[in-house]
Amino acid sequence: MMIKPVVGYEGRYSIDHNGNVFSIKYNMMKKLPNKAKDGHLRVRLHKKGKVRTIKISRLVAEAFIPNPDNLKWVRRKNLDNTDDRIENLEWFSPVEKQLPEPAKIAEEIAEEKAYAEHIMTLELKPVVGYEGLYSVDRMGSIYSHRNKMKKRIPSKGRYYRIGLAKNGKSRTFSVARITAEAFIPNPENKPQINHKNLDKHDNRVENLEWCTKFENMAHAMNARQNKVHP
């Protein structure tokens, strides 16, 4: 078994090549807490009345693995965050850290495939003014081309509105207007959009129509009268 002092805690703690930490004062192996949410094993070390919690992987690497380039990160070759054996660890640069791991790549490929299959089942049209950036379907759902996902529409407010970004600038639009501009012809260039069933959150193409301000007011008034006098 290879044992070396814990860097920065010489004379107080030692560590072996498998990641076991020993207290020199108490002549015993330190008990490791359960792994954290990120899956890494850590240990608490004491010195001069102060306590620090440090990853086992870093302690092993600092004690056993040369680091001539003074790299800051430690990674596990087999991607198992609980395997802190010396032969499974290596120093690497932040640039390398940004490279996706095989499992992450597989997950992203699966997500993109599912997204593509879902998109194939929809009737999509470009969002007017944001062609190549966003699309909208007949249900009023907005899709981001860049993120390859459906955008979440905030549910607050009388009307559903959504923020769209282009050239570093963001603007907020009515989902009803986005849907109508994409799917419903407007030869008379009417300025407003009416929800036929009065549900302002129902942005299906079938529920929308272009109208004038007067037509919109008349529709709302008739609907209220019908509600009072069925």
C-alpha atoms as one frame of an Amber mdcrd trajectory, in Angstrom:
protein
   0.000   0.000   0.000   1.305   3.436  -0.950   0.695   6.115   1.687   1.614
   9.798   1.482   0.875  12.908   3.560  -2.211  14.908   2.630  -0.931  18.083
   0.963  -1.438  21.047   3.271  -2.148  18.750   6.218   1.270  17.125   6.670
   1.679  15.560  10.109  -2.076  15.441  10.604  -3.458  13.222   7.835  -2.222
  10.660   5.319  -3.865   9.131   2.257  -3.308   5.904   0.343  -3.495   5.251
  -3.397  -7.095   4.011  -3.088  -8.369   7.226  -1.513  -8.468   6.126   2.122
  -7.653   8.990   4.508  -5.946   8.336   7.847  -5.825  10.532  10.964  -2.293
  10.486  12.374  -3.449  11.916  15.707  -6.002   9.174  16.309  -4.140   6.474
  14.356  -7.237   5.454  12.445  -8.861   5.698   9.027 -11.269   8.595   8.588
 -14.876   7.620   8.034 -16.187   9.097   4.808 -19.666  10.659   4.771 -22.217
   9.537   2.232 -21.545  10.846  -1.259 -22.902  14.287  -2.044 -25.640  15.046
  -4.578 -23.017  15.443  -7.299 -21.784  11.895  -6.617 -18.329  12.906  -5.337
 -16.851  11.565  -2.089 -15.519  14.179   0.323 -13.813  14.189   3.722 -13.622
  16.766   6.521 -10.124  17.791   7.604  -9.219  19.868  10.681  -6.333  22.290
  11.166  -5.866  25.214  13.557  -9.503  25.148  14.611 -10.786  25.335  11.049
 -12.616  22.612   9.133 -12.591  22.100   5.375 -14.488  19.560   3.295 -12.374
  18.391   0.356 -12.951  15.947  -2.491 -11.085  12.658  -2.074 -10.155  12.718
  -5.751  -8.225  15.975  -5.281  -6.394  14.680  -2.206  -5.275  11.556  -4.077
  -4.192  13.514  -7.141  -2.263  16.092  -5.109  -0.457  13.370  -3.171   0.348
  10.892  -5.947  -0.024  12.361  -9.441   2.585  14.808 -10.793   1.134  18.078
 -12.097   3.965  19.899 -13.912   1.540  22.131 -15.853  -0.234  23.187 -12.644
  -3.633  22.062 -13.941  -6.585  22.846 -11.659  -9.026  20.026 -12.372  -9.144
  16.315 -11.567 -11.282  13.837 -13.505 -12.009  10.124 -13.411 -11.177   8.119
 -16.499 -14.090   5.701 -16.059 -16.602   8.502 -15.191 -17.434   6.843 -11.831
 -17.434   9.701  -9.309 -16.905   7.283  -6.407 -13.805   5.599  -7.873 -10.911
   7.631  -6.472  -8.102   5.119  -7.068  -4.884   6.700  -8.319  -5.010   4.785
 -11.617  -8.480   6.213 -12.334  -7.529   9.876 -11.851  -5.776  12.449 -13.994
  -5.199  16.189 -14.050  -6.742  18.144 -16.911  -7.393  21.702 -18.075 -10.667
  23.700 -17.942 -10.758  23.544 -21.768 -10.788  19.752 -21.615 -13.450  19.926
 -18.918 -15.781  21.615 -21.380 -15.631  18.653 -23.750 -18.799  16.547 -23.366
 -18.471  13.145 -21.729 -19.621  10.057 -23.674 -22.724   9.655 -21.524 -23.633
  13.304 -22.048 -23.122  12.988 -25.796 -25.400   9.937 -25.914 -28.057  11.785
 -23.911 -27.912  14.804 -26.227 -28.153  12.582 -29.318 -31.216  10.838 -27.873
 -32.841  14.179 -27.046 -32.186  15.543 -30.538 -33.592  12.375 -32.119 -36.755
  12.574 -29.994 -37.098  16.271 -30.835 -36.696  15.574 -34.571 -39.263  12.759
 -34.468 -41.727  15.000 -32.614 -41.197  17.884 -35.035 -41.921  15.597 -37.996
 -45.457  15.055 -36.676 -46.260  18.771 -36.499 -47.307  21.401 -38.990 -44.745
  24.090 -38.270 -44.293  27.529 -39.763 -41.575  30.122 -39.164 -42.319  32.869
 -36.666 -42.712  36.020 -38.778 -39.668  38.232 -38.320 -37.730  35.424 -36.640
 -37.317  33.021 -39.548 -34.559  30.481 -38.901 -34.724  31.130 -35.161 -38.209
  30.056 -34.061 -41.191  28.125 -35.396 -44.802  27.861 -34.250 -47.310  25.018
 -34.585 -51.098  25.104 -34.967 -51.572  24.734 -31.202 -49.639  27.923 -30.495
 -46.495  26.191 -29.230 -43.205  27.958 -29.999 -40.023  26.044 -30.854 -36.451
  27.309 -30.635 -34.214  26.155 -33.494 -31.064  26.902 -31.535 -31.964  24.905
 -28.414 -33.998  22.307 -30.321 -36.799  22.436 -27.790 -40.257  23.837 -27.189
 -40.149  27.150 -25.367 -41.920  27.394 -22.047 -44.734  29.942 -22.177 -45.329
  31.833 -18.887 -48.871  31.240 -17.647 -49.275  34.574 -15.888 -51.379  37.382
 -17.291 -54.599  37.669 -19.242 -52.879  36.708 -22.502 -50.011  34.289 -23.048
 -46.876  36.187 -24.046 -43.383  34.951 -24.855 -39.939  36.501 -25.235 -38.007
  36.000 -28.486 -34.365  36.931 -29.039 -32.587  38.112 -32.188 -29.268  39.894
 -32.698 -28.773  40.173 -28.960 -32.130  41.874 -28.407 -35.220  40.362 -26.777
 -38.855  41.313 -27.418 -42.090  40.001 -25.927 -44.991  39.025 -28.191 -48.533
  37.748 -27.817 -48.634  34.032 -28.628 -51.975  34.597 -30.345 -50.400  37.138
 -32.712 -47.444  34.867 -33.480 -49.812  32.002 -34.333 -52.169  34.133 -36.413
 -49.378  35.789 -38.399 -47.956  32.378 -39.282 -51.161  30.521 -40.196 -54.081
  32.887 -40.844 -54.214  35.083 -43.980 -54.993  38.737 -43.302 -55.772  40.297
 -46.711 -57.633  43.244 -45.156 -54.733  43.945 -42.811 -56.929  43.867 -39.716
 -54.948  44.919 -36.624 -56.388  42.778 -33.823 -56.902  39.103 -33.052 -60.040
  37.631 -31.556 -60.334  34.438 -29.504 -63.592  32.944 -30.755 -64.374  31.013
 -27.565 -63.280  33.958 -25.351 -60.530  31.836 -23.757 -57.509  34.129 -24.067
 -55.180  31.209 -23.319 -56.511  29.059 -26.172 -54.184  29.953 -29.035 -55.101
  27.167 -31.449 -55.403  28.330 -35.045 -59.060  27.247 -35.090 -59.819  29.595
 -32.189 -58.228  32.714 -33.684 -59.364  35.253 -36.270 -58.190  38.644 -37.448
 -60.571  41.496 -36.646 -60.917  45.244 -36.317 -61.094  46.934 -32.948 -64.852
  47.377 -33.410 -65.354  43.707 -34.360 -63.361  42.635 -31.322 -65.472  44.788
 -28.990 -68.718  43.625 -30.614 -67.726  39.982 -30.246 -66.942  40.434 -26.559
 -70.213  42.306 -25.966 -72.313  39.675 -27.745 -70.611  36.936 -25.788 -71.363
  38.650 -22.486 -75.016  39.158 -23.471 -75.383  35.518 -24.466 -73.867  34.525
 -21.151 -76.376  36.638 -19.212 -79.344  35.681 -21.432 -78.820  32.127 -22.669
